[in-house]
Amino acid sequence: MSFKEQQEKAKDSTEAYWLEQSELVSWSKAPETILSTNENGWTDWYADGELNSSYLALDYHVEQGRGEQTALIYDSPVSGSKQKFTFLELTELVAKFAEVLQKQQVVKGDRVLIYMPMIPQAVIAMLACARIGAVHSVVFGGFAAKELAIRIDDAEPKVIVSA
């Protein structure tokens, strides 16, 4: 089906189209409601569905036999450092860091502030938060103390991850 045909189908029967699309996703809990309007008048998509973005980004690919394929490439123009991580390697690193967060009593719904440069460990921290249901807030690693303090006060994180 062409893009134009997909677009027309989505326009003509919105809920049926998006129900069909939802069946392509590996949900933790498949949604029963595709489209609804909340008490504030906002449209909610798949409001009762649940998924884990860390699982979908990593474990799913390992399960599909792509564990040895490259999942992340780090190429620093500053240091010249280059690294590649397979789905399997990244899954293991994320699981280990998720365990570190859990040992710090981080649970689903807690906030974790990530104050790091753009390095693989920042991605690992983000995916580890998603794995355990914590909310991560990434703060630009170049902020000075005053700007960082404002963001910490605003986010009220349980844990701060820094390099």
Beta strands, then each sheet from edge to edge (+ up, - down):
strand 1: 35-37
strand 2: 43-45
strand 3: 70-75
strand 4: 82-86
strand 5: 111-116
strand 6: 135-140
strand 7: 159-162
sheet 1: 1+ 2-
sheet 2: 3+ 4-
sheet 3: 6+ 5+ 7+
end
